[in-house]
Amino acid sequence: MQSKELILEQFSTLSPKMQVAARYIVDHPNEVVIASMRTIAERAGAQPSTLVRLAQQLGYSGWPVLKAAFAEDLGLHSEGYGQRAKSLAARKRDPALLGEMFLAQRQNLDLSEALCGTSLPDVVKLLKRARCVHVAGFRASFPIACSLVYGYRLFRNTVHLIDGQSGGLEMQLRLIERKDAVLVISFSPYSRESMLVVEAARAAKAGIIALTDSKASPLALAADVSVLFSVKSPSFFPSITAAVAVTEALLELLVIDSGTAGARQVARAENLLNDSGAYLQQPSKRQSVRD
C-alpha cells in the first residue's frame, strides 16, 4: 500500500492536529519530497513534532522514513546503482530474471501510455508555436534526446541538440531565446546539466517541456508541460525503453500535425540520404516530394 493510501485509510483515527497535517501531506505529495520537515509543518499549520508523531502512528520510525516512502511512491528511488547491482548479482543463475525484465518493459510501456496520453498533445502545440526547438539529454538520457532530434530534423530544420560536448554547454545555452521551446530529458538521479538547461530556458523566458519520471522531479516542477514515463527495472539501472517509446509517439503526433508539408519534408530528407549513399542498400523507388 502506498503511503498516501495508508494515510487516507487511517485518517479517521488521527487526532484533529494530525488530521490537519495529514490533509496537507495528501494534497501536496511533491512538497513532502522536496521540502524540509519544518517547511512542511509551517505550510500545513502544524508543529514539526506533529509530523513526527503522525509518521510514527502510521507505522514509520520517523518523518525521514515517511518522506522516503513518498519519494518511492513517486518513483524517486533512493537505492543506488551499486546496491542494486549487488542485489542482482546475488541472484546468479536465477531463471526468472529474463522474464522479469521483459515483464517490466511491458508494464513500463502500459503505464507510460496512460501517463502521457493527455500531455503529448500539449507538447505538440507548444513545439508548433516555437521559433526553434532545443532538446537536451545527458548521460543515459542522451540517446533518447539524440533519437528525438534525428527524427524531428527529418521534417523540421530548426531543431537543435544540447549535449554539452567538448565543454560547449554554455555556448549552446546562449542560443535559447524567448520564442523558443526547450525539451529536457532526465530521470532520477537527475543530471546537474539538465537543471542548468532548465535555468537557462527560464532566464530566456522560453517554453519548457520536461520528459521525466515523476511529477515531483525538479524538471517537472519547473516545466510548462511535463510528460512522464516509467523507468522501473529489475536490473541495476533504470529502463529507458518507455522514454524512447514516448519520444516516438511524440514524433508520430508531430508528423500528423505537420500535414502534407511535413510529409514532403520527410520524403526530401529521405531522398537526400539515399543520394548521399548513407544506406548500403538503395530502395527500388525514389520518393516523390510533390505527392
Backbone bond lengths (Angstrom), bond angles and torsions (degrees), N, CA, C in turn:
res aa  C-N    CA-C-N  psi(-1)  N-CA   C-N-CA  omega(-1)  CA-C   N-CA-C  phi
1 M - - - 1.466 - - 1.518 110.14 -
2 Q 1.330 116.98 134.16 1.451 120.73 178.79 1.522 110.56 -71.40
3 S 1.337 115.54 155.19 1.461 121.19 -176.08 1.526 112.04 -59.72
4 K 1.332 116.67 -39.30 1.463 120.03 179.03 1.527 111.14 -62.73
5 E 1.321 116.56 -41.72 1.463 120.80 178.61 1.522 110.95 -66.66
6 L 1.328 116.16 -35.98 1.458 120.73 178.06 1.522 110.91 -62.74
7 I 1.323 116.85 -42.34 1.477 120.97 178.44 1.522 110.28 -62.75
8 L 1.312 117.25 -45.68 1.467 120.84 -179.20 1.528 111.21 -63.71
9 E 1.323 116.77 -36.63 1.461 120.74 -179.31 1.528 111.33 -66.61
10 Q 1.350 116.20 -37.03 1.465 120.34 -176.75 1.537 113.08 -100.06
11 F 1.326 117.14 6.44 1.465 120.89 -172.98 1.529 112.32 -55.95
12 S 1.319 116.83 -44.21 1.476 119.91 -176.05 1.522 112.76 -66.34
13 T 1.322 118.49 -19.35 1.464 121.88 -179.13 1.532 112.49 -89.86
14 L 1.334 117.50 -6.61 1.459 121.53 -177.20 1.524 111.07 -81.95
15 S 1.325 115.39 153.56 1.466 120.29 175.33 1.525 109.24 -68.46
16 P 1.328 118.85 160.32 1.472 121.24 179.39 1.525 113.26 -54.16
17 K 1.328 118.04 -41.30 1.467 120.76 179.30 1.531 110.96 -65.11
18 M 1.339 115.79 -41.44 1.465 119.31 178.71 1.523 111.17 -67.74
19 Q 1.327 116.96 -33.91 1.459 120.04 178.71 1.523 111.60 -63.98
20 V 1.332 116.33 -37.50 1.470 120.15 177.14 1.525 109.98 -61.01
21 A 1.336 115.68 -47.47 1.473 120.32 179.44 1.520 111.02 -66.20
22 A 1.332 116.50 -42.66 1.463 120.99 -178.15 1.531 111.18 -63.56
23 R 1.329 116.30 -39.16 1.472 119.87 179.60 1.520 110.74 -62.16
24 Y 1.331 116.85 -41.16 1.469 120.01 179.58 1.524 110.76 -67.02
25 I 1.317 116.80 -41.20 1.474 121.15 -178.80 1.527 110.85 -63.14
26 V 1.318 116.50 -43.84 1.465 120.97 -179.88 1.526 110.86 -64.20
27 D 1.334 116.72 -38.63 1.467 121.24 -177.63 1.523 113.41 -79.48
28 H 1.345 117.70 -18.45 1.473 121.14 -176.01 1.536 111.12 -132.89
29 P 1.329 118.26 60.11 1.476 120.22 -177.51 1.524 113.25 -62.93
30 N 1.345 117.13 -31.36 1.465 119.49 179.84 1.519 110.91 -62.83
31 E 1.339 116.72 -41.75 1.457 120.75 -178.88 1.528 111.71 -67.18
32 V 1.330 116.41 -32.23 1.466 119.82 177.99 1.524 109.88 -58.17
33 V 1.332 116.18 -37.37 1.462 121.30 -175.54 1.523 111.91 -76.65
34 I 1.339 117.90 -39.04 1.467 120.33 -170.28 1.523 114.30 -101.99
35 A 1.345 118.83 -16.95 1.464 120.74 -176.14 1.526 110.71 -102.73
36 S 1.324 115.90 161.01 1.467 121.15 178.71 1.522 110.20 -75.90
37 M 1.329 115.93 162.69 1.460 120.61 178.81 1.523 110.49 -61.35
38 R 1.316 117.66 -40.16 1.459 120.92 -179.77 1.534 111.10 -64.09
39 T 1.329 116.18 -40.13 1.466 120.35 178.68 1.521 110.93 -65.61
40 I 1.326 117.04 -43.15 1.461 121.04 178.68 1.530 109.98 -62.09
41 A 1.315 116.35 -43.44 1.465 120.22 -179.85 1.521 111.12 -62.03
42 E 1.317 116.47 -43.18 1.468 120.98 -179.96 1.528 111.01 -63.24
43 R 1.317 117.00 -44.48 1.461 120.68 -179.47 1.527 111.99 -69.07
44 A 1.325 116.11 -30.36 1.459 120.57 -179.54 1.521 112.58 -83.23
45 G 1.333 116.33 -11.10 1.460 119.76 -176.50 1.505 112.36 73.59
46 A 1.325 115.92 35.51 1.464 121.62 -178.66 1.521 109.81 -131.62
47 Q 1.318 115.91 174.24 1.452 122.21 176.37 1.530 109.89 -93.10
48 P 1.344 117.96 147.90 1.464 119.56 176.30 1.523 113.12 -54.24
49 S 1.337 115.80 -36.34 1.466 119.66 179.56 1.530 111.58 -63.44
50 T 1.331 116.39 -29.88 1.472 120.01 177.17 1.523 110.77 -65.20
51 L 1.329 116.74 -38.96 1.458 120.53 178.13 1.523 110.88 -64.96
52 V 1.318 116.16 -39.00 1.468 120.24 178.35 1.524 110.30 -63.10
53 R 1.352 116.05 -47.14 1.470 120.16 179.85 1.525 111.40 -65.09
54 L 1.334 116.63 -36.06 1.461 120.30 177.68 1.522 110.67 -62.07
55 A 1.332 116.59 -46.78 1.458 120.68 179.09 1.525 111.05 -59.56
56 Q 1.324 116.26 -42.61 1.458 120.06 -178.98 1.519 112.01 -67.69
57 Q 1.336 117.09 -37.90 1.457 119.55 179.11 1.523 111.36 -67.26
58 L 1.325 116.21 -28.13 1.463 120.21 178.22 1.519 112.66 -79.33
59 G 1.343 116.50 -6.57 1.452 120.70 177.71 1.505 115.12 105.43
60 Y 1.348 117.34 3.86 1.461 121.31 177.58 1.524 109.42 -93.95
61 S 1.319 116.23 155.08 1.464 119.76 -178.23 1.520 112.12 -72.64
62 G 1.322 116.95 -21.62 1.462 120.40 -179.93 1.515 110.91 -179.98
63 W 1.334 116.09 -178.58 1.456 121.52 -178.59 1.538 113.56 -59.87
64 P 1.343 120.23 -43.61 1.469 119.76 -179.34 1.529 113.07 -56.99
65 V 1.342 116.66 -35.43 1.462 119.67 -179.58 1.525 110.58 -71.99
66 L 1.340 117.15 -39.19 1.459 120.63 176.64 1.527 110.10 -64.72
67 K 1.323 116.68 -41.24 1.465 121.23 178.11 1.531 110.27 -61.89
68 A 1.321 116.84 -42.06 1.467 120.65 178.40 1.520 111.29 -64.58
69 A 1.333 116.84 -34.19 1.464 120.88 178.34 1.524 110.50 -66.19
70 F 1.337 116.47 -40.52 1.467 120.07 176.34 1.531 110.19 -62.92
71 A 1.328 116.42 -42.03 1.467 120.36 179.34 1.524 110.66 -62.15
72 E 1.316 116.62 -40.50 1.466 120.80 178.66 1.527 110.71 -64.78
73 D 1.344 116.13 -41.22 1.465 120.10 179.26 1.519 111.77 -62.84
74 L 1.342 116.41 -32.30 1.460 121.45 -179.23 1.522 112.39 -87.22
75 G 1.337 116.54 1.48 1.459 119.65 177.49 1.515 114.03 89.29
76 L 1.331 117.79 11.65 1.463 120.84 179.98 1.522 108.37 -97.61
77 H 1.310 116.61 88.08 1.462 121.48 -172.94 1.524 110.84 -77.34
78 S 1.312 115.52 135.14 1.461 120.35 -179.70 1.528 112.40 -93.86
79 E 1.335 118.05 -16.59 1.454 121.27 -178.52 1.526 109.80 -72.49
80 G 1.322 117.45 127.31 1.451 122.08 -176.02 1.517 112.76 -74.98
81 Y 1.347 115.18 166.37 1.454 120.91 179.93 1.526 111.53 -61.85
82 G 1.336 115.19 -39.73 1.457 119.15 -178.30 1.517 112.42 -61.32
83 Q 1.338 116.40 -44.83 1.462 120.38 179.80 1.519 111.22 -66.34
84 R 1.339 116.10 -39.07 1.461 119.25 178.69 1.530 110.87 -67.28
85 A 1.338 116.77 -37.39 1.459 120.46 177.55 1.533 110.33 -65.12
86 K 1.326 116.07 -37.91 1.466 120.46 178.42 1.527 110.70 -63.89
87 S 1.340 115.71 -43.34 1.462 119.60 178.25 1.522 110.99 -64.39
88 L 1.325 115.66 -36.93 1.467 120.28 -179.93 1.520 110.82 -67.77
89 A 1.330 115.93 -41.81 1.466 120.28 -179.50 1.524 111.58 -62.51
90 A 1.334 116.53 -29.31 1.463 120.59 179.69 1.524 112.27 -69.35
91 R 1.339 116.10 -14.03 1.466 120.24 -179.46 1.533 111.59 -99.87
92 K 1.302 116.34 29.13 1.467 121.95 -179.30 1.518 111.59 -53.06
93 R 1.334 114.41 134.73 1.473 123.09 179.06 1.537 112.62 68.16
94 D 1.328 118.36 17.68 1.460 120.88 176.64 1.530 108.32 -77.52
95 P 1.321 119.13 114.19 1.475 121.03 -175.98 1.522 113.38 -68.50
96 A 1.331 117.62 -13.78 1.466 120.74 -177.10 1.524 112.56 -81.33
97 L 1.333 117.62 -13.08 1.461 120.78 -173.02 1.525 113.03 -60.49
98 L 1.317 116.96 -45.41 1.466 120.00 -176.73 1.525 110.63 -62.92
99 G 1.322 115.97 -44.40 1.458 120.10 178.99 1.525 111.80 -63.28
100 E 1.331 116.31 -38.27 1.463 120.15 178.78 1.525 111.28 -63.17
101 M 1.328 115.98 -38.61 1.462 119.80 -179.37 1.530 111.56 -63.23
102 F 1.326 116.51 -49.71 1.466 119.17 -178.59 1.528 111.54 -68.80
103 L 1.317 117.21 -32.90 1.464 120.06 175.81 1.525 110.11 -64.16
104 A 1.338 116.55 -41.85 1.457 120.62 178.93 1.523 111.31 -61.82
105 Q 1.337 116.82 -39.04 1.465 120.14 179.23 1.528 110.86 -65.13
106 R 1.318 116.96 -42.28 1.466 119.78 178.46 1.523 111.45 -63.58
107 Q 1.335 115.71 -41.00 1.461 119.70 178.65 1.526 111.18 -66.85
108 N 1.331 116.69 -38.75 1.459 120.53 177.29 1.524 111.14 -61.24
109 L 1.327 116.46 -42.37 1.457 120.71 -179.71 1.527 111.20 -65.11
110 D 1.334 116.59 -43.83 1.470 120.22 179.86 1.531 110.74 -64.06
111 L 1.320 116.13 -44.86 1.462 119.85 -178.53 1.522 110.87 -66.64
112 S 1.318 117.05 -41.73 1.462 120.85 -179.10 1.524 111.52 -66.72
113 E 1.320 117.02 -35.38 1.464 120.06 176.28 1.524 110.34 -60.04
114 A 1.339 115.66 -42.75 1.461 119.90 179.19 1.529 111.56 -68.57
115 L 1.336 116.87 -35.96 1.460 120.93 -176.56 1.523 112.91 -72.90
116 C 1.335 117.35 -35.33 1.464 119.76 -171.77 1.522 114.23 -101.61
117 G 1.314 117.31 -1.26 1.458 120.43 -175.06 1.516 114.58 -57.50
118 T 1.324 117.84 -39.07 1.465 120.83 -178.01 1.522 113.03 -90.25
119 S 1.323 117.27 -22.53 1.465 119.94 -174.97 1.524 113.65 -87.41
120 L 1.311 118.97 -30.46 1.470 120.89 -177.61 1.532 112.80 -60.09
121 P 1.330 120.12 -42.07 1.475 118.60 176.27 1.532 112.64 -60.17
122 D 1.333 117.52 -33.72 1.471 120.25 176.90 1.530 110.73 -67.29
123 V 1.327 116.30 -36.02 1.461 120.39 177.18 1.520 110.55 -64.02
124 V 1.329 116.30 -42.83 1.471 120.69 179.07 1.525 110.41 -58.80
125 K 1.319 117.43 -42.80 1.468 121.28 -179.96 1.531 110.90 -63.72
126 L 1.337 116.04 -42.76 1.461 119.47 -179.29 1.525 111.01 -66.09
127 L 1.319 116.81 -42.36 1.461 120.55 -179.35 1.531 111.66 -67.75
128 K 1.308 115.87 -35.62 1.467 119.74 -179.93 1.526 110.88 -63.01
129 R 1.333 117.58 -36.14 1.467 121.59 -178.75 1.521 112.70 -77.99
130 A 1.325 117.61 -18.37 1.461 121.64 -171.51 1.521 112.49 -73.35
131 R 1.333 115.45 141.43 1.464 121.78 174.09 1.520 109.99 -66.81
132 C 1.320 116.14 -49.28 1.469 123.28 176.35 1.520 108.36 -135.42
133 V 1.316 115.60 154.07 1.459 121.69 177.13 1.522 108.95 -117.45
134 H 1.323 117.16 126.69 1.460 123.11 177.62 1.525 107.96 -112.39
135 V 1.322 116.77 126.07 1.461 122.30 -178.21 1.523 108.89 -114.51
136 A 1.329 116.33 126.88 1.468 121.14 -176.63 1.522 111.11 -123.10
137 G 1.325 115.44 135.58 1.455 121.37 174.05 1.516 108.80 -157.86
138 F 1.313 117.10 136.17 1.462 121.22 -175.76 1.532 109.90 -127.95
139 R 1.323 114.93 153.59 1.462 122.06 -179.60 1.529 110.19 53.81
140 A 1.319 119.31 -123.21 1.464 120.55 -176.17 1.519 112.59 -66.16
141 S 1.337 117.68 -19.96 1.458 120.99 178.74 1.528 112.19 -84.30
142 F 1.325 117.47 -9.74 1.462 120.35 -177.70 1.526 113.03 -61.29
143 P 1.343 119.61 -47.60 1.472 118.05 -179.60 1.527 112.89 -63.24
144 I 1.323 117.65 -29.12 1.468 120.92 177.15 1.520 109.12 -66.21
145 A 1.341 115.66 -48.34 1.468 120.81 179.92 1.518 111.05 -63.74
146 C 1.321 117.11 -42.92 1.465 121.76 -178.03 1.526 110.88 -63.42
147 S 1.325 117.52 -41.34 1.457 121.81 178.78 1.521 111.17 -64.72
148 L 1.334 116.19 -41.44 1.462 120.15 179.13 1.526 110.92 -63.93
149 V 1.317 116.97 -44.42 1.466 120.90 -179.62 1.522 110.08 -64.01
150 Y 1.326 117.36 -42.97 1.469 120.80 -179.11 1.532 110.84 -59.36
151 G 1.338 115.94 -47.07 1.456 119.22 -179.67 1.516 112.67 -68.07
152 Y 1.328 116.70 -39.87 1.464 121.38 -178.04 1.528 111.50 -67.85
153 R 1.331 116.18 -36.07 1.463 120.20 -179.30 1.535 112.55 -68.76
154 L 1.311 118.34 -13.25 1.457 120.71 176.98 1.529 111.77 -68.03
155 F 1.350 116.49 -21.79 1.463 117.99 179.44 1.528 113.29 -136.80
156 R 1.355 116.76 9.27 1.457 119.94 174.06 1.526 108.67 -149.24
157 N 1.319 116.47 125.09 1.468 120.67 -177.10 1.513 113.82 -81.36
158 T 1.328 117.67 -25.89 1.466 120.97 -173.57 1.533 111.23 -89.40
159 V 1.329 116.03 50.46 1.465 122.62 177.37 1.517 108.07 -122.97
160 H 1.328 117.27 127.83 1.464 121.30 -174.05 1.528 110.67 -128.27
161 L 1.322 115.27 141.18 1.460 121.47 178.01 1.524 110.01 -93.70
162 I 1.321 116.45 128.50 1.462 122.32 172.82 1.521 107.25 -101.99
163 D 1.320 117.09 110.07 1.461 120.71 -177.51 1.524 113.60 -126.62
164 G 1.346 116.80 -10.82 1.458 119.69 178.05 1.503 114.59 67.49
165 Q 1.345 117.87 17.92 1.460 120.07 -178.49 1.529 111.11 -65.43
166 S 1.321 115.45 146.14 1.471 123.58 178.84 1.527 111.77 56.86
167 G 1.319 116.29 31.34 1.467 120.02 177.12 1.505 113.72 71.26
168 G 1.348 116.92 21.58 1.450 120.29 -174.51 1.513 115.30 -96.14
169 L 1.341 118.58 18.37 1.461 120.87 -176.89 1.528 111.53 -60.81
170 E 1.312 116.31 -47.02 1.470 119.78 -178.07 1.523 110.47 -60.15
171 M 1.322 117.75 -40.65 1.458 121.81 -179.94 1.528 110.75 -66.27
172 Q 1.329 117.43 -39.02 1.451 121.07 178.76 1.530 111.51 -68.26
173 L 1.320 117.07 -36.62 1.457 120.58 -179.42 1.522 111.91 -69.45
174 R 1.334 116.82 -26.79 1.463 120.44 179.28 1.524 112.50 -65.43
175 L 1.329 117.46 -19.41 1.457 121.58 -178.92 1.532 112.95 -77.42
176 I 1.324 117.70 -15.31 1.468 121.23 -177.12 1.526 109.85 -72.09
177 E 1.331 116.23 128.89 1.450 121.86 -179.90 1.521 111.34 -125.97
178 R 1.315 115.48 172.45 1.458 122.99 -171.07 1.537 113.60 -55.80
179 K 1.323 117.97 -41.98 1.459 121.26 -175.07 1.521 113.06 -89.65
180 D 1.324 117.20 10.81 1.463 121.76 -179.72 1.524 111.08 -89.09
181 A 1.318 114.68 169.79 1.461 122.20 171.38 1.521 108.37 -123.22
182 V 1.321 116.16 138.50 1.462 121.76 -179.45 1.524 108.32 -120.31
183 L 1.319 115.99 120.82 1.460 121.78 179.88 1.525 107.84 -109.01
184 V 1.331 116.50 117.75 1.468 122.35 -174.86 1.525 109.45 -115.46
185 I 1.326 115.92 132.52 1.460 121.82 -178.12 1.527 109.24 -115.91
186 S 1.320 116.44 126.55 1.468 119.90 175.39 1.524 108.92 -166.98
187 F 1.328 115.86 152.56 1.458 121.31 175.82 1.523 108.57 -138.40
188 S 1.319 116.22 165.96 1.467 122.00 -174.48 1.531 111.86 -62.53
189 P 1.347 118.13 133.32 1.462 128.66 -3.27 1.530 110.69 -77.80
190 Y 1.313 117.27 130.35 1.459 122.99 -170.20 1.526 111.54 -72.05
191 S 1.326 115.02 138.55 1.457 119.86 -176.68 1.522 111.15 -73.90
192 R 1.307 115.98 143.81 1.464 122.10 178.34 1.523 110.21 -60.79
193 E 1.330 116.86 -39.37 1.459 120.50 -177.83 1.530 111.98 -64.10
194 S 1.332 117.25 -34.38 1.464 119.49 -179.14 1.516 110.70 -62.76
195 M 1.332 117.22 -36.72 1.456 119.66 179.01 1.528 111.35 -74.17
196 L 1.329 117.66 -29.51 1.463 119.96 174.00 1.525 110.32 -63.41
197 V 1.335 116.13 -38.37 1.464 120.58 177.59 1.526 110.29 -65.89
198 V 1.323 116.63 -43.91 1.470 121.05 178.66 1.520 110.63 -60.21
199 E 1.334 116.61 -44.34 1.462 120.60 -179.69 1.526 111.46 -64.24
200 A 1.339 116.72 -38.54 1.459 120.50 178.52 1.529 110.59 -67.36
201 A 1.323 116.90 -39.93 1.461 120.73 178.31 1.518 111.05 -65.33
202 R 1.324 115.76 -40.39 1.463 119.70 178.59 1.528 110.93 -65.15
203 A 1.330 116.60 -41.08 1.472 120.60 179.17 1.523 111.18 -64.13
204 A 1.336 116.69 -34.53 1.467 120.94 -179.91 1.527 112.13 -83.57
205 K 1.341 116.40 -5.21 1.465 122.46 -177.09 1.529 111.85 62.10
206 A 1.324 115.67 33.83 1.463 121.46 175.38 1.523 109.49 -85.38
207 G 1.334 116.25 159.87 1.456 119.66 175.03 1.519 110.42 -71.15
208 I 1.329 117.33 141.14 1.465 121.65 -176.69 1.522 109.74 -119.65
209 I 1.334 115.32 126.23 1.459 122.88 176.64 1.522 107.76 -118.40
210 A 1.315 116.99 128.51 1.467 121.43 179.04 1.517 110.00 -109.98
211 L 1.323 116.83 124.50 1.455 122.58 167.40 1.512 106.00 -104.33
212 T 1.325 116.61 107.49 1.452 119.60 -168.63 1.524 110.20 -150.85
213 D 1.330 116.24 179.40 1.456 121.10 -170.92 1.522 114.60 -100.84
214 S 1.322 118.46 -3.11 1.458 119.91 -176.83 1.516 110.74 -157.77
215 K 1.309 116.84 145.21 1.459 121.11 175.60 1.527 110.99 -70.39
216 A 1.333 116.91 -11.80 1.458 120.70 176.97 1.518 112.32 -97.47
217 S 1.328 118.41 2.71 1.460 120.04 179.36 1.521 109.42 -68.02
218 P 1.333 118.47 151.08 1.470 120.25 179.97 1.521 112.44 -60.80
219 L 1.325 118.22 -27.30 1.460 120.97 177.00 1.521 110.44 -69.04
220 A 1.340 116.12 -46.92 1.464 120.40 -178.22 1.524 111.45 -63.41
221 L 1.316 116.40 -38.17 1.457 120.30 -178.46 1.527 112.19 -66.27
222 A 1.334 117.14 -23.94 1.462 120.92 -178.30 1.522 112.84 -101.04
223 A 1.332 117.87 -5.60 1.464 121.13 -170.86 1.524 113.00 -88.80
224 D 1.332 114.71 156.11 1.463 121.01 171.39 1.529 110.10 -78.60
225 V 1.326 115.91 -36.13 1.462 122.00 176.69 1.518 108.40 -137.51
226 S 1.331 117.05 135.86 1.463 121.24 178.04 1.516 110.01 -118.92
227 V 1.321 115.29 136.48 1.461 122.21 174.88 1.523 106.84 -118.42
228 L 1.315 116.43 121.64 1.468 120.29 -174.07 1.526 111.64 -102.53
229 F 1.328 114.63 145.57 1.465 120.97 174.50 1.518 108.58 -138.62
230 S 1.313 115.76 155.18 1.457 121.58 -178.17 1.525 110.72 -94.16
231 V 1.325 117.26 138.73 1.463 121.90 -177.08 1.532 112.99 -119.48
232 K 1.320 117.30 13.12 1.463 120.27 -175.26 1.526 111.41 -62.14
233 S 1.332 114.98 141.12 1.458 119.99 -178.69 1.519 110.10 -157.21
234 P 1.335 118.12 142.79 1.463 120.30 174.78 1.524 111.64 -76.42
235 S 1.332 117.11 -8.01 1.450 121.17 179.71 1.529 110.24 -83.45
236 F 1.327 116.57 -175.42 1.471 120.57 -176.59 1.518 112.53 -80.39
237 F 1.367 116.96 -15.69 1.457 120.88 -174.10 1.522 109.48 -122.47
238 P 1.337 117.96 142.45 1.471 120.18 178.36 1.520 111.46 -58.21
239 S 1.311 115.90 152.02 1.457 121.37 -178.78 1.529 110.78 -88.47
240 I 1.338 117.43 138.91 1.465 121.67 176.27 1.528 111.55 -106.15
241 T 1.332 117.28 6.30 1.461 121.22 -177.56 1.518 111.88 -56.99
242 A 1.322 117.31 -49.20 1.463 120.84 -177.99 1.524 111.23 -66.47
243 A 1.330 117.28 -34.50 1.467 120.47 179.04 1.520 110.72 -63.83
244 V 1.334 116.35 -41.15 1.466 120.28 177.05 1.529 109.97 -64.06
245 A 1.324 116.67 -40.77 1.465 120.47 179.08 1.525 111.04 -63.20
246 V 1.320 116.58 -39.00 1.467 120.77 179.06 1.530 110.48 -63.70
247 T 1.343 117.40 -42.88 1.462 119.49 -179.99 1.529 110.96 -67.50
248 E 1.323 117.31 -34.09 1.466 120.05 177.20 1.527 110.59 -67.77
249 A 1.338 116.34 -38.39 1.466 120.17 176.17 1.524 110.56 -64.93
250 L 1.334 116.32 -38.71 1.459 120.55 177.73 1.527 111.05 -62.77
251 L 1.325 116.90 -44.16 1.466 120.66 177.65 1.524 111.15 -61.10
252 E 1.310 116.68 -39.38 1.463 120.77 177.83 1.529 110.39 -59.34
253 L 1.330 117.01 -47.22 1.465 121.30 -179.92 1.528 111.44 -65.79
254 L 1.326 116.50 -36.45 1.466 120.20 -179.79 1.530 111.41 -67.43
255 V 1.321 116.85 -40.12 1.464 120.32 177.34 1.525 110.36 -64.57
256 I 1.324 116.18 -43.94 1.466 119.99 178.09 1.522 110.21 -59.39
257 D 1.325 116.55 -43.80 1.462 120.52 -178.62 1.529 112.09 -67.09
258 S 1.337 116.68 -30.80 1.468 120.18 -178.27 1.528 112.70 -75.15
259 G 1.336 117.75 -16.41 1.457 121.74 175.00 1.523 113.52 68.15
260 T 1.343 115.04 -152.13 1.465 120.25 -176.82 1.523 112.16 -66.57
261 A 1.338 116.96 -29.93 1.469 119.73 178.39 1.523 110.30 -64.16
262 G 1.320 116.61 -41.45 1.459 120.22 177.28 1.515 111.95 -66.15
263 A 1.334 115.69 -39.63 1.467 119.64 178.62 1.525 110.74 -62.34
264 R 1.336 117.02 -39.46 1.472 120.42 178.01 1.533 110.91 -64.40
265 Q 1.337 116.05 -38.02 1.466 120.06 178.38 1.520 110.95 -64.33
266 V 1.334 116.94 -40.72 1.467 120.72 178.30 1.525 110.12 -63.29
267 A 1.337 116.95 -44.28 1.471 120.97 179.56 1.526 110.56 -62.89
268 R 1.320 116.50 -40.82 1.464 120.23 179.67 1.525 110.82 -64.15
269 A 1.322 116.42 -44.75 1.466 120.07 179.07 1.526 111.05 -63.08
270 E 1.325 116.34 -39.00 1.468 120.26 179.35 1.528 110.78 -64.62
271 N 1.320 116.06 -42.13 1.463 119.79 178.50 1.521 111.82 -62.89
272 L 1.314 116.01 -40.86 1.465 120.05 178.75 1.526 110.86 -63.25
273 L 1.323 116.75 -39.93 1.458 120.65 177.63 1.522 110.47 -64.16
274 N 1.327 116.48 -43.07 1.463 120.24 178.91 1.526 111.38 -63.55
275 D 1.337 115.93 -44.45 1.463 120.30 -177.78 1.529 112.16 -66.47
276 S 1.323 116.53 -29.04 1.467 120.20 -178.54 1.520 112.82 -80.34
277 G 1.337 116.54 -7.71 1.461 119.71 -177.74 1.509 113.36 79.36
278 A 1.341 116.54 22.51 1.463 120.22 -178.31 1.524 112.35 -64.81
279 Y 1.328 117.02 -29.58 1.457 121.25 -178.03 1.528 110.24 -105.10
280 L 1.313 117.15 142.85 1.459 121.98 -179.84 1.516 111.18 -67.71
281 Q 1.337 115.94 -38.07 1.453 120.04 -178.14 1.520 109.20 -113.21
282 Q 1.331 117.67 120.52 1.449 122.36 -178.34 1.531 110.34 -80.05
283 P 1.337 117.03 138.84 1.471 119.00 175.66 1.522 110.14 -66.27
284 S 1.329 116.41 156.56 1.474 120.94 -175.72 1.507 112.36 -76.79
285 K 1.347 118.34 -19.35 1.450 120.98 -175.51 1.513 110.32 -135.15
286 R 1.325 117.28 127.73 1.457 122.38 177.87 1.518 109.77 -74.64
287 Q 1.352 116.12 139.75 1.457 121.17 -178.50 1.532 110.26 -78.77
288 S 1.329 116.97 136.21 1.457 120.86 175.98 1.514 109.79 -82.39
289 V 1.339 116.72 135.93 1.470 120.48 179.00 1.515 110.43 -94.33
290 R 1.343 117.80 4.61 1.466 120.65 -178.38 1.517 112.88 -110.59
291 D 1.340 117.10 2.87 1.463 119.22 -178.81 1.523 110.98 -70.21
